[in-house]
Amino acid sequence: MKKFCQRIGGFKKALQRTVEDWLAAAGASLVTYGVYQIYIPAGWITAGVFLLITAVLWSRGMAGEGQ
């Protein structure tokens, strides 16, 4: 039981570190899906824009420029 509780604690810490990323990904997915429902090509463009923004933010974070 102790080992199980330690693993759950580790999972909670990992989730707390990444919750903002998961929420941003979910929000981008929902916005893209909503645009896709209105006009299909615009949904693909929206998805591409979100991926470009994600790539820029991720590269800045990896290079240490975002701090």
mmCIF file as Biopython writes it, N, C-alpha, C and O atoms, coordinates in Angstrom:
data_model
#
loop_
_atom_site.group_PDB
_atom_site.id
_atom_site.type_symbol
_atom_site.label_atom_id
_atom_site.label_alt_id
_atom_site.label_comp_id
_atom_site.label_asym_id
_atom_site.label_entity_id
_atom_site.label_seq_id
_atom_site.pdbx_PDB_ins_code
_atom_site.Cartn_x
_atom_site.Cartn_y
_atom_site.Cartn_z
_atom_site.occupancy
_atom_site.B_iso_or_equiv
_atom_site.auth_seq_id
_atom_site.auth_asym_id
_atom_site.pdbx_PDB_model_num
ATOM 1   N N  . MET A ? 1  ? 0.825   -1.192 0.000   1.0 0.0 1  A 1 
ATOM 2   C CA . MET A ? 1  ? 0.000   0.000  0.000   1.0 0.0 1  A 1 
ATOM 3   C C  . MET A ? 1  ? 0.871   1.257  0.000   1.0 0.0 1  A 1 
ATOM 4   O O  . MET A ? 1  ? 0.532   2.256  -0.634  1.0 0.0 1  A 1 
ATOM 5   N N  . LYS A ? 2  ? 1.989   1.196  0.713   1.0 0.0 2  A 1 
ATOM 6   C CA . LYS A ? 2  ? 2.864   2.355  0.793   1.0 0.0 2  A 1 
ATOM 7   C C  . LYS A ? 2  ? 3.431   2.698  -0.589  1.0 0.0 2  A 1 
ATOM 8   O O  . LYS A ? 2  ? 3.515   3.868  -0.963  1.0 0.0 2  A 1 
ATOM 9   N N  . LYS A ? 3  ? 3.816   1.667  -1.339  1.0 0.0 3  A 1 
ATOM 10  C CA . LYS A ? 3  ? 4.369   1.885  -2.673  1.0 0.0 3  A 1 
ATOM 11  C C  . LYS A ? 3  ? 3.312   2.488  -3.609  1.0 0.0 3  A 1 
ATOM 12  O O  . LYS A ? 3  ? 3.618   3.342  -4.441  1.0 0.0 3  A 1 
ATOM 13  N N  . PHE A ? 4  ? 2.067   2.027  -3.454  1.0 0.0 4  A 1 
ATOM 14  C CA . PHE A ? 4  ? 0.969   2.565  -4.251  1.0 0.0 4  A 1 
ATOM 15  C C  . PHE A ? 4  ? 0.774   4.055  -3.969  1.0 0.0 4  A 1 
ATOM 16  O O  . PHE A ? 4  ? 0.608   4.849  -4.895  1.0 0.0 4  A 1 
ATOM 17  N N  . CYS A ? 5  ? 0.795   4.429  -2.696  1.0 0.0 5  A 1 
ATOM 18  C CA . CYS A ? 5  ? 0.627   5.836  -2.314  1.0 0.0 5  A 1 
ATOM 19  C C  . CYS A ? 5  ? 1.787   6.696  -2.830  1.0 0.0 5  A 1 
ATOM 20  O O  . CYS A ? 5  ? 1.583   7.848  -3.212  1.0 0.0 5  A 1 
ATOM 21  N N  . GLN A ? 6  ? 2.989   6.144  -2.842  1.0 0.0 6  A 1 
ATOM 22  C CA . GLN A ? 6  ? 4.133   6.884  -3.375  1.0 0.0 6  A 1 
ATOM 23  C C  . GLN A ? 6  ? 3.966   7.120  -4.863  1.0 0.0 6  A 1 
ATOM 24  O O  . GLN A ? 6  ? 4.283   8.200  -5.362  1.0 0.0 6  A 1 
ATOM 25  N N  . ARG A ? 7  ? 3.473   6.124  -5.573  1.0 0.0 7  A 1 
ATOM 26  C CA . ARG A ? 7  ? 3.266   6.290  -7.021  1.0 0.0 7  A 1 
ATOM 27  C C  . ARG A ? 7  ? 2.176   7.304  -7.311  1.0 0.0 7  A 1 
ATOM 28  O O  . ARG A ? 7  ? 2.302   8.098  -8.243  1.0 0.0 7  A 1 
ATOM 29  N N  . ILE A ? 8  ? 1.113   7.288  -6.530  1.0 0.0 8  A 1 
ATOM 30  C CA . ILE A ? 8  ? 0.041   8.263  -6.694  1.0 0.0 8  A 1 
ATOM 31  C C  . ILE A ? 8  ? 0.577   9.669  -6.422  1.0 0.0 8  A 1 
ATOM 32  O O  . ILE A ? 8  ? 0.242   10.612 -7.139  1.0 0.0 8  A 1 
ATOM 33  N N  . GLY A ? 9  ? 1.405   9.809  -5.392  1.0 0.0 9  A 1 
ATOM 34  C CA . GLY A ? 9  ? 2.005   11.110 -5.079  1.0 0.0 9  A 1 
ATOM 35  C C  . GLY A ? 9  ? 2.879   11.611 -6.217  1.0 0.0 9  A 1 
ATOM 36  O O  . GLY A ? 9  ? 2.863   12.799 -6.538  1.0 0.0 9  A 1 
ATOM 37  N N  . GLY A ? 10 ? 3.642   10.711 -6.829  1.0 0.0 10 A 1 
ATOM 38  C CA . GLY A ? 10 ? 4.470   11.086 -7.971  1.0 0.0 10 A 1 
ATOM 39  C C  . GLY A ? 10 ? 3.624   11.506 -9.157  1.0 0.0 10 A 1 
ATOM 40  O O  . GLY A ? 10 ? 3.978   12.439 -9.878  1.0 0.0 10 A 1 
ATOM 41  N N  . PHE A ? 11 ? 2.505   10.821 -9.363  1.0 0.0 11 A 1 
ATOM 42  C CA . PHE A ? 11 ? 1.594   11.178 -10.449 1.0 0.0 11 A 1 
ATOM 43  C C  . PHE A ? 11 ? 0.978   12.548 -10.213 1.0 0.0 11 A 1 
ATOM 44  O O  . PHE A ? 11 ? 0.852   13.341 -11.145 1.0 0.0 11 A 1 
ATOM 45  N N  . LYS A ? 12 ? 0.593   12.832 -8.967  1.0 0.0 12 A 1 
ATOM 46  C CA . LYS A ? 12 ? 0.019   14.136 -8.654  1.0 0.0 12 A 1 
ATOM 47  C C  . LYS A ? 12 ? 1.024   15.258 -8.906  1.0 0.0 12 A 1 
ATOM 48  O O  . LYS A ? 12 ? 0.655   16.312 -9.425  1.0 0.0 12 A 1 
ATOM 49  N N  . LYS A ? 13 ? 2.283   15.045 -8.545  1.0 0.0 13 A 1 
ATOM 50  C CA . LYS A ? 13 ? 3.305   16.066 -8.776  1.0 0.0 13 A 1 
ATOM 51  C C  . LYS A ? 13 ? 3.519   16.296 -10.260 1.0 0.0 13 A 1 
ATOM 52  O O  . LYS A ? 13 ? 3.648   17.439 -10.698 1.0 0.0 13 A 1 
ATOM 53  N N  . ALA A ? 14 ? 3.559   15.225 -11.036 1.0 0.0 14 A 1 
ATOM 54  C CA . ALA A ? 14 ? 3.731   15.357 -12.484 1.0 0.0 14 A 1 
ATOM 55  C C  . ALA A ? 14 ? 2.538   16.069 -13.102 1.0 0.0 14 A 1 
ATOM 56  O O  . ALA A ? 14 ? 2.707   16.888 -14.005 1.0 0.0 14 A 1 
ATOM 57  N N  . LEU A ? 15 ? 1.342   15.770 -12.632 1.0 0.0 15 A 1 
ATOM 58  C CA . LEU A ? 15 ? 0.145   16.418 -13.143 1.0 0.0 15 A 1 
ATOM 59  C C  . LEU A ? 15 ? 0.131   17.906 -12.802 1.0 0.0 15 A 1 
ATOM 60  O O  . LEU A ? 15 ? -0.264  18.730 -13.628 1.0 0.0 15 A 1 
ATOM 61  N N  . GLN A ? 16 ? 0.557   18.251 -11.596 1.0 0.0 16 A 1 
ATOM 62  C CA . GLN A ? 16 ? 0.595   19.656 -11.195 1.0 0.0 16 A 1 
ATOM 63  C C  . GLN A ? 16 ? 1.592   20.454 -12.038 1.0 0.0 16 A 1 
ATOM 64  O O  . GLN A ? 16 ? 1.369   21.635 -12.306 1.0 0.0 16 A 1 
ATOM 65  N N  . ARG A ? 17 ? 2.690   19.817 -12.456 1.0 0.0 17 A 1 
ATOM 66  C CA . ARG A ? 17 ? 3.682   20.511 -13.275 1.0 0.0 17 A 1 
ATOM 67  C C  . ARG A ? 17 ? 3.195   20.734 -14.702 1.0 0.0 17 A 1 
ATOM 68  O O  . ARG A ? 17 ? 3.647   21.665 -15.368 1.0 0.0 17 A 1 
ATOM 69  N N  . THR A ? 18 ? 2.280   19.894 -15.180 1.0 0.0 18 A 1 
ATOM 70  C CA . THR A ? 18 ? 1.885   19.968 -16.582 1.0 0.0 18 A 1 
ATOM 71  C C  . THR A ? 18 ? 0.430   20.351 -16.803 1.0 0.0 18 A 1 
ATOM 72  O O  . THR A ? 18 ? -0.039  20.329 -17.941 1.0 0.0 18 A 1 
ATOM 73  N N  . VAL A ? 19 ? -0.293  20.701 -15.751 1.0 0.0 19 A 1 
ATOM 74  C CA . VAL A ? 19 ? -1.720  20.972 -15.902 1.0 0.0 19 A 1 
ATOM 75  C C  . VAL A ? 19 ? -1.968  22.156 -16.852 1.0 0.0 19 A 1 
ATOM 76  O O  . VAL A ? 19 ? -2.933  22.124 -17.616 1.0 0.0 19 A 1 
ATOM 77  N N  . GLU A ? 20 ? -1.137  23.183 -16.825 1.0 0.0 20 A 1 
ATOM 78  C CA . GLU A ? 20 ? -1.330  24.325 -17.720 1.0 0.0 20 A 1 
ATOM 79  C C  . GLU A ? 20 ? -1.187  23.905 -19.181 1.0 0.0 20 A 1 
ATOM 80  O O  . GLU A ? 20 ? -1.931  24.372 -20.043 1.0 0.0 20 A 1 
ATOM 81  N N  . ASP A ? 21 ? -0.229  23.024 -19.453 1.0 0.0 21 A 1 
ATOM 82  C CA . ASP A ? 21 ? -0.035  22.546 -20.817 1.0 0.0 21 A 1 
ATOM 83  C C  . ASP A ? 21 ? -1.233  21.734 -21.300 1.0 0.0 21 A 1 
ATOM 84  O O  . ASP A ? 21 ? -1.673  21.880 -22.441 1.0 0.0 21 A 1 
ATOM 85  N N  . TRP A ? 22 ? -1.760  20.873 -20.419 1.0 0.0 22 A 1 
ATOM 86  C CA . TRP A ? 22 ? -2.922  20.069 -20.797 1.0 0.0 22 A 1 
ATOM 87  C C  . TRP A ? 22 ? -4.141  20.946 -21.042 1.0 0.0 22 A 1 
ATOM 88  O O  . TRP A ? 22 ? -4.908  20.698 -21.972 1.0 0.0 22 A 1 
ATOM 89  N N  . LEU A ? 23 ? -4.326  21.968 -20.215 1.0 0.0 23 A 1 
ATOM 90  C CA . LEU A ? 23 ? -5.460  22.868 -20.409 1.0 0.0 23 A 1 
ATOM 91  C C  . LEU A ? 23 ? -5.317  23.676 -21.700 1.0 0.0 23 A 1 
ATOM 92  O O  . LEU A ? 23 ? -6.301  23.894 -22.407 1.0 0.0 23 A 1 
ATOM 93  N N  . ALA A ? 24 ? -4.116  24.114 -22.003 1.0 0.0 24 A 1 
ATOM 94  C CA . ALA A ? 24 ? -3.898  24.853 -23.247 1.0 0.0 24 A 1 
ATOM 95  C C  . ALA A ? 24 ? -4.159  23.967 -24.459 1.0 0.0 24 A 1 
ATOM 96  O O  . ALA A ? 24 ? -4.766  24.410 -25.434 1.0 0.0 24 A 1 
ATOM 97  N N  . ALA A ? 25 ? -3.706  22.719 -24.402 1.0 0.0 25 A 1 
ATOM 98  C CA . ALA A ? 25 ? -3.941  21.795 -25.514 1.0 0.0 25 A 1 
ATOM 99  C C  . ALA A ? 25 ? -5.431  21.496 -25.674 1.0 0.0 25 A 1 
ATOM 100 O O  . ALA A ? 25 ? -5.934  21.431 -26.796 1.0 0.0 25 A 1 
ATOM 101 N N  . ALA A ? 26 ? -6.125  21.318 -24.578 1.0 0.0 26 A 1 
ATOM 102 C CA . ALA A ? 26 ? -7.565  21.064 -24.647 1.0 0.0 26 A 1 
ATOM 103 C C  . ALA A ? 26 ? -8.301  22.276 -25.201 1.0 0.0 26 A 1 
ATOM 104 O O  . ALA A ? 26 ? -9.206  22.128 -26.022 1.0 0.0 26 A 1 
ATOM 105 N N  . GLY A ? 27 ? -7.927  23.462 -24.767 1.0 0.0 27 A 1 
ATOM 106 C CA . GLY A ? 27 ? -8.553  24.682 -25.270 1.0 0.0 27 A 1 
ATOM 107 C C  . GLY A ? 27 ? -8.310  24.882 -26.757 1.0 0.0 27 A 1 
ATOM 108 O O  . GLY A ? 27 ? -9.228  25.231 -27.499 1.0 0.0 27 A 1 
ATOM 109 N N  . ALA A ? 28 ? -7.077  24.662 -27.192 1.0 0.0 28 A 1 
ATOM 110 C CA . ALA A ? 28 ? -6.769  24.794 -28.621 1.0 0.0 28 A 1 
ATOM 111 C C  . ALA A ? 28 ? -7.542  23.772 -29.440 1.0 0.0 28 A 1 
ATOM 112 O O  . ALA A ? 28 ? -8.017  24.081 -30.533 1.0 0.0 28 A 1 
ATOM 113 N N  . SER A ? 29 ? -7.669  22.558 -28.918 1.0 0.0 29 A 1 
ATOM 114 C CA . SER A ? 29 ? -8.419  21.519 -29.624 1.0 0.0 29 A 1 
ATOM 115 C C  . SER A ? 29 ? -9.897  21.884 -29.746 1.0 0.0 29 A 1 
ATOM 116 O O  . SER A ? 29 ? -10.505 21.694 -30.799 1.0 0.0 29 A 1 
ATOM 117 N N  . LEU A ? 30 ? -10.461 22.403 -28.675 1.0 0.0 30 A 1 
ATOM 118 C CA . LEU A ? 30 ? -11.875 22.767 -28.715 1.0 0.0 30 A 1 
ATOM 119 C C  . LEU A ? 30 ? -12.134 23.947 -29.641 1.0 0.0 30 A 1 
ATOM 120 O O  . LEU A ? 30 ? -13.131 23.951 -30.362 1.0 0.0 30 A 1 
ATOM 121 N N  . VAL A ? 31 ? -11.261 24.942 -29.637 1.0 0.0 31 A 1 
ATOM 122 C CA . VAL A ? 31 ? -11.417 26.070 -30.552 1.0 0.0 31 A 1 
ATOM 123 C C  . VAL A ? 31 ? -11.298 25.598 -31.991 1.0 0.0 31 A 1 
ATOM 124 O O  . VAL A ? 31 ? -12.095 25.993 -32.841 1.0 0.0 31 A 1 
ATOM 125 N N  . THR A ? 32 ? -10.308 24.754 -32.273 1.0 0.0 32 A 1 
ATOM 126 C CA . THR A ? 32 ? -10.130 24.229 -33.622 1.0 0.0 32 A 1 
ATOM 127 C C  . THR A ? 32 ? -11.352 23.429 -34.061 1.0 0.0 32 A 1 
ATOM 128 O O  . THR A ? 32 ? -11.804 23.569 -35.197 1.0 0.0 32 A 1 
ATOM 129 N N  . TYR A ? 33 ? -11.886 22.599 -33.183 1.0 0.0 33 A 1 
ATOM 130 C CA . TYR A ? 33 ? -13.063 21.815 -33.519 1.0 0.0 33 A 1 
ATOM 131 C C  . TYR A ? 33 ? -14.270 22.711 -33.785 1.0 0.0 33 A 1 
ATOM 132 O O  . TYR A ? 33 ? -15.047 22.453 -34.704 1.0 0.0 33 A 1 
ATOM 133 N N  . GLY A ? 34 ? -14.427 23.759 -32.986 1.0 0.0 34 A 1 
ATOM 134 C CA . GLY A ? 34 ? -15.536 24.692 -33.205 1.0 0.0 34 A 1 
ATOM 135 C C  . GLY A ? 34 ? -15.430 25.400 -34.541 1.0 0.0 34 A 1 
ATOM 136 O O  . GLY A ? 34 ? -16.426 25.538 -35.252 1.0 0.0 34 A 1 
ATOM 137 N N  . VAL A ? 35 ? -14.241 25.847 -34.888 1.0 0.0 35 A 1 
ATOM 138 C CA . VAL A ? 35 ? -14.040 26.495 -36.192 1.0 0.0 35 A 1 
ATOM 139 C C  . VAL A ? 35 ? -14.268 25.480 -37.304 1.0 0.0 35 A 1 
ATOM 140 O O  . VAL A ? 35 ? -14.854 25.817 -38.333 1.0 0.0 35 A 1 
ATOM 141 N N  . TYR A ? 36 ? -13.822 24.258 -37.117 1.0 0.0 36 A 1 
ATOM 142 C CA . TYR A ? 36 ? -14.000 23.183 -38.100 1.0 0.0 36 A 1 
ATOM 143 C C  . TYR A ? 36 ? -15.488 22.924 -38.356 1.0 0.0 36 A 1 
ATOM 144 O O  . TYR A ? 36 ? -15.883 22.628 -39.484 1.0 0.0 36 A 1 
ATOM 145 N N  . GLN A ? 37 ? -16.302 23.036 -37.319 1.0 0.0 37 A 1 
ATOM 146 C CA . GLN A ? 37 ? -17.742 22.828 -37.479 1.0 0.0 37 A 1 
ATOM 147 C C  . GLN A ? 37 ? -18.389 23.929 -38.313 1.0 0.0 37 A 1 
ATOM 148 O O  . GLN A ? 37 ? -19.384 23.685 -38.997 1.0 0.0 37 A 1 
ATOM 149 N N  . ILE A ? 38 ? -17.836 25.126 -38.262 1.0 0.0 38 A 1 
ATOM 150 C CA . ILE A ? 38 ? -18.392 26.239 -39.019 1.0 0.0 38 A 1 
ATOM 151 C C  . ILE A ? 38 ? -17.929 26.185 -40.469 1.0 0.0 38 A 1 
ATOM 152 O O  . ILE A ? 38 ? -18.739 26.293 -41.389 1.0 0.0 38 A 1 
ATOM 153 N N  . TYR A ? 39 ? -16.624 26.017 -40.671 1.0 0.0 39 A 1 
ATOM 154 C CA . TYR A ? 39 ? -16.057 26.009 -42.021 1.0 0.0 39 A 1 
ATOM 155 C C  . TYR A ? 39 ? -14.808 25.139 -42.004 1.0 0.0 39 A 1 
ATOM 156 O O  . TYR A ? 39 ? -13.809 25.493 -41.379 1.0 0.0 39 A 1 
ATOM 157 N N  . ILE A ? 40 ? -14.863 24.015 -42.680 1.0 0.0 40 A 1 
ATOM 158 C CA . ILE A ? 40 ? -13.829 22.984 -42.566 1.0 0.0 40 A 1 
ATOM 159 C C  . ILE A ? 40 ? -12.417 23.498 -42.895 1.0 0.0 40 A 1 
ATOM 160 O O  . ILE A ? 40 ? -11.503 23.248 -42.109 1.0 0.0 40 A 1 
ATOM 161 N N  . PRO A ? 41 ? -12.194 24.203 -44.015 1.0 0.0 41 A 1 
ATOM 162 C CA . PRO A ? 41 ? -10.821 24.667 -44.281 1.0 0.0 41 A 1 
ATOM 163 C C  . PRO A ? 41 ? -10.283 25.607 -43.202 1.0 0.0 41 A 1 
ATOM 164 O O  . PRO A ? 41 ? -9.089  25.592 -42.902 1.0 0.0 41 A 1 
ATOM 165 N N  . ALA A ? 42 ? -11.156 26.418 -42.624 1.0 0.0 42 A 1 
ATOM 166 C CA . ALA A ? 42 ? -10.709 27.314 -41.553 1.0 0.0 42 A 1 
ATOM 167 C C  . ALA A ? 42 ? -10.289 26.525 -40.318 1.0 0.0 42 A 1 
ATOM 168 O O  . ALA A ? 42 ? -9.404  26.955 -39.578 1.0 0.0 42 A 1 
ATOM 169 N N  . GLY A ? 43 ? -10.920 25.372 -40.090 1.0 0.0 43 A 1 
ATOM 170 C CA . GLY A ? 43 ? -10.512 24.516 -38.975 1.0 0.0 43 A 1 
ATOM 171 C C  . GLY A ? 43 ? -9.096  24.008 -39.139 1.0 0.0 43 A 1 
ATOM 172 O O  . GLY A ? 43 ? -8.333  23.965 -38.174 1.0 0.0 43 A 1 
ATOM 173 N N  . TRP A ? 44 ? -8.735  23.617 -40.370 1.0 0.0 44 A 1 
ATOM 174 C CA . TRP A ? 44 ? -7.371  23.157 -40.632 1.0 0.0 44 A 1 
ATOM 175 C C  . TRP A ? 44 ? -6.367  24.296 -40.480 1.0 0.0 44 A 1 
ATOM 176 O O  . TRP A ? 44 ? -5.266  24.099 -39.966 1.0 0.0 44 A 1 
ATOM 177 N N  . ILE A ? 45 ? -6.751  25.480 -40.928 1.0 0.0 45 A 1 
ATOM 178 C CA . ILE A ? 45 ? -5.863  26.646 -40.786 1.0 0.0 45 A 1 
ATOM 179 C C  . ILE A ? 45 ? -5.667  26.970 -39.308 1.0 0.0 45 A 1 
ATOM 180 O O  . ILE A ? 45 ? -4.550  27.258 -38.878 1.0 0.0 45 A 1 
ATOM 181 N N  . THR A ? 46 ? -6.739  26.925 -38.535 1.0 0.0 46 A 1 
ATOM 182 C CA . THR A ? 46 ? -6.655  27.185 -37.093 1.0 0.0 46 A 1 
ATOM 183 C C  . THR A ? 46 ? -5.738  26.176 -36.408 1.0 0.0 46 A 1 
ATOM 184 O O  . THR A ? 46 ? -4.930  26.544 -35.555 1.0 0.0 46 A 1 
ATOM 185 N N  . ALA A ? 47 ? -5.864  24.907 -36.783 1.0 0.0 47 A 1 
ATOM 186 C CA . ALA A ? 47 ? -5.002  23.879 -36.199 1.0 0.0 47 A 1 
ATOM 187 C C  . ALA A ? 47 ? -3.536  24.160 -36.529 1.0 0.0 47 A 1 
ATOM 188 O O  . ALA A ? 47 ? -2.668  24.012 -35.669 1.0 0.0 47 A 1 
ATOM 189 N N  . GLY A ? 48 ? -3.259  24.565 -37.768 1.0 0.0 48 A 1 
ATOM 190 C CA . GLY A ? 48 ? -1.888  24.893 -38.155 1.0 0.0 48 A 1 
ATOM 191 C C  . GLY A ? 48 ? -1.336  26.072 -37.388 1.0 0.0 48 A 1 
ATOM 192 O O  . GLY A ? 48 ? -0.175  26.067 -36.980 1.0 0.0 48 A 1 
ATOM 193 N N  . VAL A ? 49 ? -2.166  27.085 -37.189 1.0 0.0 49 A 1 
ATOM 194 C CA . VAL A ? 49 ? -1.727  28.268 -36.434 1.0 0.0 49 A 1 
ATOM 195 C C  . VAL A ? 49 ? -1.412  27.890 -34.988 1.0 0.0 49 A 1 
ATOM 196 O O  . VAL A ? 49 ? -0.402  28.324 -34.434 1.0 0.0 49 A 1 
ATOM 197 N N  . PHE A ? 50 ? -2.277  27.084 -34.383 1.0 0.0 50 A 1 
ATOM 198 C CA . PHE A ? 50 ? -2.010  26.647 -33.006 1.0 0.0 50 A 1 
ATOM 199 C C  . PHE A ? 50 ? -0.727  25.823 -32.930 1.0 0.0 50 A 1 
ATOM 200 O O  . PHE A ? 50 ? 0.030   25.955 -31.967 1.0 0.0 50 A 1 
ATOM 201 N N  . LEU A ? 51 ? -0.471  24.982 -33.919 1.0 0.0 51 A 1 
ATOM 202 C CA . LEU A ? 51 ? 0.765   24.195 -33.916 1.0 0.0 51 A 1 
ATOM 203 C C  . LEU A ? 51 ? 1.993   25.084 -34.078 1.0 0.0 51 A 1 
ATOM 204 O O  . LEU A ? 51 ? 3.019   24.847 -33.441 1.0 0.0 51 A 1 
ATOM 205 N N  . LEU A ? 52 ? 1.893   26.106 -34.927 1.0 0.0 52 A 1 
ATOM 206 C CA . LEU A ? 52 ? 3.016   27.045 -35.078 1.0 0.0 52 A 1 
ATOM 207 C C  . LEU A ? 52 ? 3.278   27.801 -33.771 1.0 0.0 52 A 1 
ATOM 208 O O  . LEU A ? 52 ? 4.426   27.957 -33.356 1.0 0.0 52 A 1 
ATOM 209 N N  . ILE A ? 53 ? 2.217   28.261 -33.139 1.0 0.0 53 A 1 
ATOM 210 C CA . ILE A ? 53 ? 2.370   28.967 -31.858 1.0 0.0 53 A 1 
ATOM 211 C C  . ILE A ? 53 ? 3.000   28.047 -30.818 1.0 0.0 53 A 1 
ATOM 212 O O  . ILE A ? 53 ? 3.881   28.465 -30.068 1.0 0.0 53 A 1 
ATOM 213 N N  . THR A ? 54 ? 2.549   26.792 -30.773 1.0 0.0 54 A 1 
ATOM 214 C CA . THR A ? 54 ? 3.108   25.823 -29.833 1.0 0.0 54 A 1 
ATOM 215 C C  . THR A ? 54 ? 4.580   25.587 -30.099 1.0 0.0 54 A 1 
ATOM 216 O O  . THR A ? 54 ? 5.374   25.505 -29.162 1.0 0.0 54 A 1 
ATOM 217 N N  . ALA A ? 55 ? 4.960   25.476 -31.377 1.0 0.0 55 A 1 
ATOM 218 C CA . ALA A ? 55 ? 6.363   25.252 -31.721 1.0 0.0 55 A 1 
ATOM 219 C C  . ALA A ? 55 ? 7.240   26.424 -31.285 1.0 0.0 55 A 1 
ATOM 220 O O  . ALA A ? 55 ? 8.338   26.224 -30.766 1.0 0.0 55 A 1 
ATOM 221 N N  . VAL A ? 56 ? 6.752   27.645 -31.497 1.0 0.0 56 A 1 
ATOM 222 C CA . VAL A ? 56 ? 7.526   28.828 -31.094 1.0 0.0 56 A 1 
ATOM 223 C C  . VAL A ? 56 ? 7.676   28.882 -29.572 1.0 0.0 56 A 1 
ATOM 224 O O  . VAL A ? 56 ? 8.769   29.117 -29.058 1.0 0.0 56 A 1 
ATOM 225 N N  . LEU A ? 57 ? 6.571   28.663 -28.857 1.0 0.0 57 A 1 
ATOM 226 C CA . LEU A ? 57 ? 6.646   28.701 -27.393 1.0 0.0 57 A 1 
ATOM 227 C C  . LEU A ? 57 ? 7.534   27.597 -26.852 1.0 0.0 57 A 1 
ATOM 228 O O  . LEU A ? 57 ? 8.282   27.813 -25.898 1.0 0.0 57 A 1 
ATOM 229 N N  . TRP A ? 58 ? 7.459   26.420 -27.448 1.0 0.0 58 A 1 
ATOM 230 C CA . TRP A ? 58 ? 8.274   25.303 -26.993 1.0 0.0 58 A 1 
ATOM 231 C C  . TRP A ? 58 ? 9.754   25.548 -27.265 1.0 0.0 58 A 1 
ATOM 232 O O  . TRP A ? 58 ? 10.601  25.247 -26.424 1.0 0.0 58 A 1 
ATOM 233 N N  . SER A ? 59 ? 10.065  26.094 -28.440 1.0 0.0 59 A 1 
ATOM 234 C CA . SER A ? 59 ? 11.478  26.357 -28.758 1.0 0.0 59 A 1 
ATOM 235 C C  . SER A ? 59 ? 12.038  27.445 -27.862 1.0 0.0 59 A 1 
ATOM 236 O O  . SER A ? 59 ? 13.204  27.377 -27.472 1.0 0.0 59 A 1 
ATOM 237 N N  . ARG A ? 60 ? 11.250  28.434 -27.530 1.0 0.0 60 A 1 
ATOM 238 C CA . ARG A ? 60 ? 11.721  29.475 -26.604 1.0 0.0 60 A 1 
ATOM 239 C C  . ARG A ? 60 ? 11.959  28.905 -25.215 1.0 0.0 60 A 1 
ATOM 240 O O  . ARG A ? 60 ? 12.922  29.275 -24.544 1.0 0.0 60 A 1 
ATOM 241 N N  . GLY A ? 61 ? 11.092  28.012 -24.789 1.0 0.0 61 A 1 
ATOM 242 C CA . GLY A ? 61 ? 11.261  27.379 -23.491 1.0 0.0 61 A 1 
ATOM 243 C C  . GLY A ? 61 ? 12.484  26.487 -23.450 1.0 0.0 61 A 1 
ATOM 244 O O  . GLY A ? 61 ? 13.189  26.438 -22.442 1.0 0.0 61 A 1 
ATOM 245 N N  . MET A ? 62 ? 12.741  25.777 -24.548 1.0 0.0 62 A 1 
ATOM 246 C CA . MET A ? 62 ? 13.902  24.887 -24.613 1.0 0.0 62 A 1 
ATOM 247 C C  . MET A ? 62 ? 15.197  25.685 -24.658 1.0 0.0 62 A 1 
ATOM 248 O O  . MET A ? 62 ? 16.222  25.235 -24.146 1.0 0.0 62 A 1 
ATOM 249 N N  . ALA A ? 63 ? 15.159  26.873 -25.270 1.0 0.0 63 A 1 
ATOM 250 C CA . ALA A ? 63 ? 16.365  27.699 -25.374 1.0 0.0 63 A 1 
ATOM 251 C C  . ALA A ? 63 ? 16.550  28.568 -24.137 1.0 0.0 63 A 1 
ATOM 252 O O  . ALA A ? 63 ? 17.600  29.187 -23.969 1.0 0.0 63 A 1 
ATOM 253 N N  . GLY A ? 64 ? 15.542  28.621 -23.271 1.0 0.0 64 A 1 
ATOM 254 C CA . GLY A ? 64 ? 15.653  29.432 -22.058 1.0 0.0 64 A 1 
ATOM 255 C C  . GLY A ? 64 ? 15.346  30.900 -22.279 1.0 0.0 64 A 1 
ATOM 256 O O  . GLY A ? 64 ? 15.667  31.734 -21.433 1.0 0.0 64 A 1 
ATOM 257 N N  . GLU A ? 65 ? 14.724  31.230 -23.415 1.0 0.0 65 A 1 
ATOM 258 C CA . GLU A ? 65 ? 14.406  32.633 -23.700 1.0 0.0 65 A 1 
ATOM 259 C C  . GLU A ? 65 ? 13.109  33.074 -23.024 1.0 0.0 65 A 1 
ATOM 260 O O  . GLU A ? 65 ? 12.872  34.272 -22.874 1.0 0.0 65 A 1 
ATOM 261 N N  . GLY A ? 66 ? 12.283  32.141 -22.622 1.0 0.0 66 A 1 
ATOM 262 C CA . GLY A ? 66 ? 10.995  32.493 -22.062 1.0 0.0 66 A 1 
ATOM 263 C C  . GLY A ? 66 ? 11.016  32.874 -20.604 1.0 0.0 66 A 1 
ATOM 264 O O  . GLY A ? 66 ? 9.955   33.065 -20.010 1.0 0.0 66 A 1 
ATOM 265 N N  . GLN A ? 67 ? 12.185  32.992 -20.004 1.0 0.0 67 A 1 
ATOM 266 C CA . GLN A ? 67 ? 12.258  33.265 -18.564 1.0 0.0 67 A 1 
ATOM 267 C C  . GLN A ? 67 ? 12.592  34.691 -18.269 1.0 0.0 67 A 1 
ATOM 268 O O  . GLN A ? 67 ? 12.689  35.073 -17.103 1.0 0.0 67 A 1 
#
